[in-house]
Amino acid sequence: MQEIEHHYDEMNIICERPAALLDTRMHYCPGCGHGVAHRILMEAVEELGIQEQTIGVAPVGCSVFAYHYMNVDMQEAAHGRATAVATGIKRCYPDKYVFTYQGDGDLAAIGTGETVHTVNRGENVLIVFINNAIYGMTGGQMAPTTLVSQKTSTTPYGREVPFMGNPLKITELLAQLPGAFYVTRQAVNTPANVRKAKKALLNGLKWQALKKGTCFVEIVSNCPTNWGMKPVESNKWLEENMLPYYPLGDMKVPSKEELENG
Amino acid sequence: MGELRLMKGNEALAEAAIRAGMDAYFGYPITPQSEVLEYLTREAYNRTGCTILQAESEVASINMVYGAAGAGARVMTSSSSPGISLMQEGISYIAGAELPCLLVNINRGGPGLGTIQPSQGDYFQSVKGGGHGDYRLIVLAPATVQEMADFVQEGWELADKYRNPVLILADGALGQMMEKVELRKQVDRNAHTSPEWATTGKTKDRDRNIITSLFIKPEEMEQVNLQLQAKYRKIEEAETRVQEINTEDADFIIVAYGLSARIGRKVMEQLRVAGIKVGLIRPITLWPYPYEAVSRAADHVKGFLSLELNAGQMVEDVRLAVNGRCPVGHYGRMGGIIPSPEEVVDVIKTMYSKL
């Protein structure tokens, strides 16, 4: 990967790149939320001191190269199969920390079956779900999460429910399953939301050690390129259009007793 | 001598997997191989502590195999024809990422939902690809319940040696029939340690391990393919296995594998009594295919018959090896019907009389 030249005064450093995130230039489009999501996930790994015990599973889609950026052992999964791959790893290494990092096309379309059954079994893994309401890598086609009336390359006149069905609230669906231990929806469109999302990822990783079920963190993110917007504009669109349909917050949180009796 | 038991092929295979030190099995029930999962859930965890998981689908189970194999576990799945079709995506990824694992196909009749009766209709799928891309599986074809058991440990050894998936291809009859089997001693699971390339957690003394089959740059992708092909040539040189019976003085050769080879042997014996010198070539590895043994025989026989439970699949490989030097016929029954030795004797007598 491309080396980066740094120009800064070390005396003025107030925040450093986590060691669990490699010092390479990412391929993501300007303004895309993947970079932030990668960073806070790896900050969580580092703060928990679990880099040597962590195994990640990368998806197919924009974040297919997540393993180029995350400095942990990783496996690349077929489209939609990441949670099955994670199950295979975790069942053989129950004391390791295993996470998947998946987009909406990967997790909520082709991988719906694997996702539902992984959570229903209560696999002790963290599933990180990036929802930007569109297929990014393949060029902006409709995703299961695409909003009603949202224009994409395969819904050029806007998503119409009679023809394309409803936007899928997969996180709400998963929260109903008894195998889910912690289910939350966060976003990375503002600094305050980024901090909350990081806290969710910290919990999701940390609580694996309790072996009480699946932790699922949805992160609502933006796709400036395929939405056809400038980055700032896309974050505004996210807030005005996505968050009303995909409201932020915890959907299932472990009780105090569950956490204490781990 | 190891422990002797009377067992079904599927159960002998499952018992052998436990004894070979299996770390994990992920599978989904399908007739005629459901006894593998049933036997393992009953026996395996209690005896060795290995992971046994009934997945929600064949697609999930093969990807669980991928994850476990990538993390360095000794792992296996089994299914039957329609289930193996569902697994093809994952098998291609496993081959592309060069992960060792054991796959088992107890072949039933197709195409489509087909029948639950024995078949050898998955030969093409097994040895010519099945999934996307240029890859090969090492394909072992047992002909007895004993080999159903023996090929498990040998399969894992081959898989580990070449970092390549190994497929045991048997028909439904071999899965269901009972025979005497001599079982090997239990291997200590701890004897199998995770290889250095596996994703077991990045320690400070090594760079991160990545399991992937994604190589976007064409030059890099070509290099990966060239390396795979070089590996396949090595396997062809070192691991081709074949059984030859009465081929030295033969005027006619039956080529058959698995259950068909058992029928072929009976046919050979009957025809020899009738005065026709027939020999049998039984490919044990269907890939790499024993072209050399068939080619050698083609120098001195009058003809071949490829005996299969299909419409004519392996016969293409026999013809490749013979390369036009003498006639190559095919006889096969489908739909789960197993030909009697007598009907095959008649087929060969007719063919031989015209040579």
Interface residues (C-beta under 8 A of the other chain):
Chain A: Q51 E52 Q53 T54 I55 V57 A58 V64 Y67 N71 V72 D73 M74 Q75 E76 A77 A78 R81 A84 V85 A86 T87 G88 I89 K90 R91 C92 Y93 K96 G113 E114 H117
Chain B: D23 A24 F26 T51 L53 A55 E56 S57 V59 A60 S61 N63 M64 V65 Y66 G67 A68 A69 G70 A71 A73 V75 E89 G90 Y93 A97 T199 T200 G201 K202 T203 K204 R208 N209 I210 I211 T212 S213 L214
